Amino acid sequence: MALYKNGTFIEDRWRALPDGEAAPVSGHVIFPFDWWMEERHAFDGSNVPLGVRIEPGTRLDAIAEDIKRFSVIALSFPKYGDGRAFSLARLLRDRHGFTGEIRAVGEVLSDQIQLMQRSGFDAFEITDAVTEQALQEGRVPGVSHFYQPGLGAEAPVGTRPWTRQSTGG
């Protein structure tokens, strides 16, 4: 598995904690959500870097008070067609003000990366060999203008007559 960030592959300092394994005290571990919910007080007062993995369907409100404790939040894409993590990323950035790394894990393919970035993702765990090769070769599909709001590359104002317009009130 390779970690793609800022347009290049980098060494991954983080390790996903498998179910049932005891947590190391050194940090740089991405905990399963259920483990974190049961054992989160084990790190009270600690400054070690922590991460959590969130599966689709998880309510972020359950960890709202803990979000500032995490350096990394990994959002899972269990299959290509499951896009719930896109919404979770936007909620983390916009509603919860998360400024750490949001990592896409699971089935991450090259044609999703630009849209993931627009949603707030900034790191991508790549397990697909074709996607890894495409990224290594700099072949990242892209769109130059978007009609929906996101993080950059929106179509110019006035070019979308069907959008809602402010009534000035």
PyMOL commands that set and color helices and strands:
alter all, ss='L'
color gray80, all
select helices_A, chain A and resi 33-43+60-69+84-94+110-119+129-136
alter helices_A, ss='H'
color red, helices_A
select strands_A, chain A and resi 2-5+8-10+15-16+29-32+50-54+70-77+101-106+123-126
alter strands_A, ss='S'
color yellow, strands_A
deselect
rebuild
show_as cartoon
